[in-house]
Amino acid sequence: MSFFKIVTDSTADLPAEYLKENDITEFFLPATIAGSTYRSLTELPLKDFYDMMRSGERTQTSQVNPDEAKEGLLKLIDAGCKEILYIAFSSGLSGTYNSARIAAEDIKESHPDVKLIVIDTLAASLGEGLLVYYAVEMRKAGKSIDEVAAWVEEHKLNLVHIFTVDDLNHLYRGGRVSRSAAFIGTMLNIKPVLHVDNDGHLIPLGKERGRKKSLLELVNYMGEHMGSFKDQNEVFFISHGDCEEDAFFVKEEVQKRFGIKNCLINPLGFTIGAHAGPGTVALFFLGDNR
């Protein structure tokens, strides 16, 4: 197996056991809720985080700054890593990628023998995580850091993100919908369907009346957008905001319609969960375009 270090952000929402099994370093983006800041999921269980959001507690999230990124990368270099691939959170949603880029430029000046590649995935949650997964699989197959980085750059806009939320008020607080749209949508049981575009931004695509219809629309979108990648989707990922039953419903629909057996389901972490809110369900797969 070709060895190089893979680094990503907590916004990739990958399970801790997967990170450990595959020797992936995660840089954690902290969140503040009810006046306390948390820098690890061991400090505040996600179930408690979502219960606090449901009770009306406001949240704030922070990016990784350049000094933190530099410190984390230098620790890996001091531990013997000479090749590092950082698969970073979308620049359209956070300054974390830019912090990592600045840190990498500084490090390259003082450590010219280290190869350090930072990729702006323009992806979020398990969309970012699915790109990490493919990078891991290519590393296992013996591909070099340059080959893997080139594949991720070439295919990152084939990583389709489609999701729905249960409560429009969280999107309103994040500036994604107006106050009136949130109020009327809540009254009429409207569930928006959104995606992440080619610039890494959250964009509304449509709206469905009722929860089940919005979940089925995720699967419909997958059928419409896999295109030439239909036979290459051997795995798909689903993330959720403390609504595992709905995530399993989407999983079963995808498996029934498209015959794709392998699926990873994992909760949204602090950063994405803080903006999308409890009840979010997101589906990730490869397609011709986003």
N, C-alpha and C positions, 0 to 999 in steps of 0.2 A: 504493500500500500504506500502510495506517495504521501509523505508527511509534510503538511504545512498546517499552521494553526488557523482555525476558523473562529471569527469573533462576530457576534451580532448583538442586538439590543433586546432588552426585555419586551419591547413592543412587538417582537416576533411571536410572542405568546406560545412558545414551545414548552412542553412539559419538562420539569427539572430533571427527570430520569433520562429523557432523551438527550438533553445537554450533557449530562454526566457520561452516559454510555458512549457518546461520540466526541468527547473531549472538546466541547464547544465552550468558549468563554462568553459570558453574557454581561454587558454593561447595563446596569439597572437605571431606569428613569424614575425618579421618586414622585410620589403623589402626596398631596396634603388634603386631609379631610377632617372636619371637626376640630381644626386647630392643631392637629398633629401631623408630622411628616413621616412617611414610611419609605424605607429604602430597600425593603425585601418583603417577599410574600410570607416569610416566616414571622415578620413583625405584626402583620394583620392578615388573617385569612380572607380570601376573596369573598366568601359567603358573608362575612361581617361587613366588608367593604360595600357590597351591594345592598345589604340590609340598611346600612347607614344612608346610602343614596336614596333608597325607597322612602326613608323617613324624612327626606328633605335636606340632608346635609349637602352643602356645596363642596365641590372638589376643585383642586388646582393641580396641574402637573408641570414638571420641569424637564428641560432637556439636559443632556450631558454636555457640559461646557468644555472648551478646549483643554483646560488644565486637567480636568478629570479624565478626558480621553487620553491625553499624553501620559498621565500617571499610570493608567491601566495598561496601555500598550508597552510602556517601558518595563513594567513588572513582567510581562510576558517575554520581552527581549532579555531581561536579566536572568530569566529562568531558562534561557537557551533557545528561544524561538527565533529563527532567522528568516522565516517566511510567514507572513500573516496576511490573511484575507479577511477584511472587515466588510460584512454584508449589512449595510446600515439602513435605518428607518428613513422613510420618504422625506426628501427635502421640502416637499409640498405641505408637510404637516408638522415639521419640527426643524430646529436648527442643529440637531444632533449630527447629521451627516456633515455639515459644514465644520462643526467642532472637530470631528474625526479627521477631516481633510486637513485642517490647519495643524492639528497635532502631528499628523503623518509627515507633513512638509518639514516641520521642525525636527522631527526624529531623523528623517533622511539626511539632514545636514550633519548631525552628530554621529549617526550610525549608517555610513554609506554601504556597509556590508549586509544590511538588512533589507529584504524585499517586503514592502508594505503596500498593499493595494486596498483602497477604500472604494466601495461601490455604493452609489445612491440607487437603491432599489426602486424608488418611486412606489414603494409597496408598504403595506401596513398589516399588523396582526399576523395571522397565519398565511397571508400572502407573502410577506417577508419570510415567514417561517418555511413556506414551501420552497422558496428559492434556496434557503439554507439546506433544506432536505436534499434537493437535487445536487447542491455543491458537495454535501457529505457523501452521497452515493457515487459521484464522480471521483472523489478522493479515494474512496474504497476501491474503485476500479483502476486506480493507479494514475489518474490524470494529474498533470502538474498544476501548480497554482495559476500559471498563465492560461492554461487551457480551461480551467474551471472559471476563472474570472471572465474570460472571453465569452463563455457560454452564458453566464449570468447576465452580462451586459447585452448580449444579443437577444436573449429571451425574456428579459424582465418585463417588457411590454406585452408579452404573451401570458402574463400571470393575471388572470381575471379575478377581480374582487366584486362580489355582489352581496348585498346585505339588506336587512330590514330591521327596523326598530319598533319597539312596542309603545314607547312613550315619546311623543314629539317634543315635550318640554326640554329634554336633555339636548336635542338638536337646536332648539331655540336659544338655550343658554350658550351654546357654542357658536351661535351666529349662522347656523345652517338653514333655519326657517324663521319666518317672521312670527311675532307674538300672535297676530291674528290667525295665521295659518296653524300654529300650534294649538290655539284655543278651539278653532272650528274643527280641525282634524281630530282632536281628542273627543269633542262632542259627537262627531259623526263616525267614530271608530275607524278613522283613516290610518292606514299603515304605509309609510313611504318606503319605496325601494330605491336604494342608492348604489353607486359603485365608486371605485377609485379610478380616475382618468389617467391619461398618459403623462400628466404633469404631477401626479401623485396627490391630487386634491379629491375631497369627497364631493360627489356630484349627484343630486337627485335625478332619478330616471323616470319615476312614475309613482303611482299610489294605488293601493288596493283597499277595499273596504272589508275589514275582518282579518284576523290573524292567520287563519289557515290559507286564505287566498294569497297573502303576502309570502308565506313560506313556499307555497307551490310555485309562485312566480320566480323564486330563486332557481328552482329546478328547471323551469321553462327556459330561463335565460341561459342556463348551462347548455341545454339542448341546442339553443340557437347559436351559441358562440364558441363551442369547441372546434367546429370546422375541421380543418386538416389535422388538428391535434387529437381528434376523437380517439384514435387507436393508441395514442401516446399517453393518455391519462390513465396510468395504472394505479394512481392514488389521488385522492382529493381530500382536502382539509375543511373542517368546519369549526368555527369558534362561536362562543355564545356568552351572553351576559347573564349568568346564573339562571339558565333556562335549558337545562340538559335534555329534557323530554322533547322540546321543540327541535333541538339539534339532531336528536336521534330520528325524529320524524323526517327531516330533510335527508339524512343519511339513507334511510330505507327507501325513500322515493328515488334518490339518485341510483342506488343499487338496482332497484326494480326496473327503472327505465333504461339505464345505460349499461348495466352489468359490470360496473366497476366495483370490485370487492373491497379494496384496501382504502381505509378511511381513518384519519386522525381527528378526534374531537377533543378540544381543550377550551377552557374558559378564557375570555378576554381578560387580560391583566389590567393593572391600574390605569395605564395611560389611555388606551383605546376605550376601556370600560367607562372611564370618567366622562368621556365626551359622547359616547353612544348610549350608555345607560343600561340598566337591567332590561332583559327581554330582547336584546340584540341577538340576531342570528346571522352569521356571515359564511358564505360558501366560496371556496377558492379552488381554481383548476387552471389548466393550460388551454388557451384558445388562440384563434387567429389574431384577434385584437381584443382590447379591453371593452 
